């Protein structure tokens, strides 16, 4: 599909481009194109939309829209809402960008990282019990398990950080290294200080 056009009103060019790209990105993230397009359209919509609205606007089969909506509901990226005077189901997307990203991250963690962690723990237990297991294989499984556990802990901790502080940390970029102990990176050469300047104690 190279163009999206509502049977009543064509979508603005920027909205079409966003929806099409979000659909393509969906295939990269492991979901079908329709799910990505539906989520994108709901995210940009100023009002809740019905399944019929989505099917007509995107040119999709009703069954495809229905299945895609179920998937998005499972990810908690959209919600079903009621409209006064209308018995149909309407849908709207989570509009808080931080919350949306957090839910995507949690969904991917539960579908990808958690099963991998469980598999690595089983492999590690089997490797420790197998006297014929090579030291190299055992060490590399252990290294991957430790790394995955570190990522899992980091992801859980980041979810607890207040958004304002998390945004501040992200804006710091590489400058955040100034707040980490020097021993984390090894000894660094000292910066020459002007004569007569006072030396403050390390943070």
C-alpha positions in Angstrom: 0.0 0.0 0.0 1.4 3.4 -1.0 -1.5 5.6 -0.2 -4.1 5.7 2.6 -7.4 7.5 1.8 -10.5 7.7 3.8 -13.7 7.2 1.8 -15.0 10.5 3.0 -11.9 12.7 3.8 -8.3 12.0 2.7 -5.8 11.9 5.5 -3.2 14.8 5.6 0.1 13.9 3.9 2.0 13.9 7.2 -0.5 11.5 8.8 -0.3 9.2 5.9 3.5 9.2 6.0 3.4 8.5 9.8 0.9 5.7 9.5 2.7 4.0 6.7 6.1 4.2 8.4 4.7 3.0 11.7 3.3 0.0 9.9 6.7 -0.8 8.3 8.4 -0.4 11.7 5.8 -2.9 13.1 7.2 -5.6 10.9 10.7 -4.9 12.2 9.4 -5.2 15.8 7.7 -8.5 15.1 4.1 -7.5 14.5 2.2 -7.3 11.3 1.9 -4.1 9.3 -1.8 -3.7 10.0 -1.2 -3.5 13.8 1.3 -0.8 13.4 -0.9 1.3 11.0 -4.0 1.0 13.3 -2.0 2.0 16.3 -0.5 5.0 14.5 -3.9 6.2 13.2 -5.4 5.9 16.7 -2.4 7.7 18.2 -2.8 10.7 15.9 -6.6 10.7 15.9 -8.3 13.6 17.8 -11.3 11.4 18.6 -11.9 7.7 19.3 -12.5 5.5 16.2 -14.6 2.4 15.6 -13.4 -0.7 13.9 -15.4 0.4 10.8 -13.6 3.8 10.8 -10.3 2.1 10.9 -11.1 -0.4 8.2 -12.5 2.2 5.8 -9.6 4.7 6.4 -6.9 2.1 6.0 -8.5 -0.1 3.4 -8.3 -3.2 5.6 -10.5 -6.2 6.0 -12.8 -6.0 9.0 -11.4 -9.3 10.3 -7.9 -8.0 10.0 -8.8 -4.9 12.0 -10.6 -7.0 14.7 -7.5 -9.2 15.2 -5.2 -6.2 15.2 -7.3 -4.4 17.8 -7.2 -7.5 20.1 -3.4 -7.6 19.8 -3.1 -3.9 20.7 -5.5 -4.3 23.6 -3.3 -7.1 24.9 -0.3 -4.8 24.7 -2.3 -2.1 26.6 -1.5 0.4 23.9 -5.1 1.2 23.2 -8.3 1.0 25.2 -12.0 0.5 24.4 -14.2 3.5 25.2 -17.9 4.3 25.0 -19.5 7.2 23.2 -22.8 8.6 24.5 -25.7 7.7 22.1 -23.7 5.1 20.1 -23.7 1.4 20.9 -20.6 0.6 18.9 -17.2 0.0 20.5 -14.8 2.9 20.0 -11.0 2.8 20.5 -8.4 5.3 21.5 -4.6 5.0 21.9 -2.6 5.8 25.0 -1.6 9.4 24.4 1.2 9.6 27.0 4.3 9.0 25.0 6.4 7.9 28.0 3.7 5.5 29.1 3.3 4.1 25.6 7.1 3.4 25.3 7.1 1.9 28.8 4.3 -0.5 27.8 6.0 -1.5 24.6 9.2 -2.1 26.6 7.4 -4.2 29.1 5.6 -6.2 26.4 8.9 -7.0 24.7 10.5 -7.9 27.9 7.8 -10.4 28.8 7.9 -11.9 25.3 11.6 -11.9 24.6 13.8 -11.3 27.6 11.9 -13.3 30.2 11.8 -16.5 28.2 15.5 -16.1 27.3 16.4 -15.7 31.0 14.5 -18.8 31.8 16.2 -20.7 29.1 19.7 -19.5 30.1 19.1 -20.5 33.7 18.1 -24.0 32.6 21.2 -24.2 30.4 23.4 -23.0 33.2 22.1 -25.7 35.6 22.5 -28.4 32.9 26.1 -27.1 32.1 27.1 -27.2 35.8 25.8 -30.8 36.1 27.5 -32.0 32.9 31.1 -32.9 33.5 31.7 -33.3 29.7 30.7 -29.6 29.1 33.6 -27.6 27.9 34.8 -24.7 30.0 34.4 -22.3 27.1 30.8 -23.2 26.6 30.0 -23.0 30.3 31.7 -19.6 30.6 29.9 -18.1 27.7 26.5 -19.3 28.9 27.3 -17.8 32.3 28.4 -14.5 30.7 25.2 -14.3 28.6 23.1 -15.1 31.7 24.8 -12.5 33.8 24.4 -9.9 31.0 20.7 -10.7 30.6 20.1 -10.5 34.3 21.8 -7.1 34.4 19.5 -5.9 31.5 16.5 -7.3 33.3 17.4 -5.5 36.6 18.1 -2.2 34.7 14.8 -2.4 32.9 12.9 -2.9 36.2 14.8 -0.1 38.0 14.3 2.3 35.1 10.5 1.8 35.3 10.6 3.1 38.9 12.5 6.3 38.1 10.3 9.4 38.0 9.8 10.6 34.4 11.3 14.0 35.1 14.5 12.5 36.4 14.6 9.9 33.7 14.3 12.7 31.1 17.0 14.6 32.8 19.3 11.6 32.7 18.6 11.1 29.0 19.4 14.7 28.2 22.7 14.4 29.9 23.9 11.9 27.4 27.6 11.0 27.8 27.9 13.8 30.3 26.5 11.4 32.9 29.9 9.7 33.1 31.1 12.7 35.2 28.9 11.4 38.0 30.2 7.8 38.0 33.2 6.8 40.1 36.5 6.8 38.2 37.2 3.2 39.2 34.3 2.1 37.0 36.4 3.1 33.9 39.9 2.8 35.3 42.2 5.6 36.3 41.9 8.7 34.1 44.6 11.3 33.7 44.2 14.2 36.0 43.3 17.6 34.5 46.0 20.2 35.2 44.6 22.9 37.6 45.7 26.5 37.6 48.3 27.4 40.2 46.7 28.5 43.5 43.4 26.9 42.7 41.6 24.9 45.5 41.0 21.2 45.0 37.5 20.1 45.9 37.1 16.6 47.3 35.8 13.9 44.9 32.0 13.4 44.7 
